[in-house]
Amino acid sequence: MNAFAQPRDRGAVVGSGFDYSALAPAAAAICYPFLLRAFHVVVGTQAAMPSPLAIVAATLILAVAFGVPFLALALACRSDADPGARRLAYAGVATPTLFVFLGVAQALIHDPVPDELVWAVLWLAIAIWSQTAGNPVAATRPIVGRWRIVHGTTAAVLFLYVAFHLANHLFGLIGPDAHAAVMKVGRVVYRSDVGEPLLVAAMLFQIGTGLFLAWRWSAAPQGFHRTFQVGSGAYLSLYILGHMNSVFIYARSFLGIPTDWNFAIGAPTGLIHDAWNIRLLPHYALGVFFVLSHLTSGLRVVLLAHGVNRRAATRLWGAGVAISAAISAAIIAGMCGVRIS
């Protein structure tokens, strides 16, 4: 008998084989838009300083919203979950970026149905599929062949663009003009007739290989660090796909507007005081956090493969995750109006 084919009686109805506890990521994801709506109700549409009680309430609501993908990540670590439940949990990690993706898609097709209703129906369908689809338990080390190496090599090359792009956003702490000046220099390369197609092709390759690897690795229980790597990779694959949809299709083709600082922060209302734009805050923050911590996870694997002490590699990973969170917070602060001068 496979060591990982454990009974699914935890939180399940006896005899039904239906694991209700495995549906927690879907339930949390369905609640996510309403948490953002509650945040908007508390902070309102005006930029005036809210009361201390409102600040505390808004902070707690936003913290719970940020907790949704991390709850899903924790549930993905369950050793007794079958592949369907585990994949549902990984999908839950991508909740913030999927909700933005849905909102842009709804705008593109002029769908009058509220985002929250479409969102809930989609998650119910995904949750039912996760429990009814055939999901045989796989070996603990799925065969990924050279795809993992190719994916990592391409990521190392793309890191040059990622590093510049994030550094560019850090200039937002100085002001929009500083951000625009740095972006203008970078766009000479990545918006050129040669640079942009190559960048898009590389990103699409990362999306495809990343989702392939995530699907294969999610077939069986993994350790915490591998689970974090798979979950962050799943978020990034969907984030990049949604970001390209927002930039190339929604902004450039549909609206015909520049993808500059104002586009990024949802000007003139900004990220905080707009009922739609608030969904961009967790979307951006976790995008920055996961891209850097995912790269750090890959570095840890490379270090272990080259004989580096596991404790040292794990400590380096922890430091990288902390730095990722700090950079994410700094970028979001700049996008929300914080200035260092």
Secondary structure, 3 states (H helix, E strand, C coil): CCCCCCCCCCCECCCCCCEHHHHHHHHHHHHHHHHHHHHHHHHCCCCCCCCHHHHHHHHHHHHHHHHHHHHHHHHHCCCCCCHHHHHHHHHHHCHHHHHHHHHHHHHHCCCCCCHHHHHHHHHHHHHHHHHHCCCCCCCCCCCCCCHHHHHHHHHHHHHHHHHHHHHHHHHHHCCHHHHHHHHHHHHHHHCCCCHHHHHHHHHHHHHHHHHHHHHHHCCCCCCHHHHHHHHHHHHHHHHHHHHHHHHHHHHHHHHCCCCCHHHHHCCCCCCCCCCCHHHHHHHHHHHHHHHHHHHHHHHHHHHHHCCCCHHHHHHHHHHHHHHHHHHHHHHHHHHCCCCCC
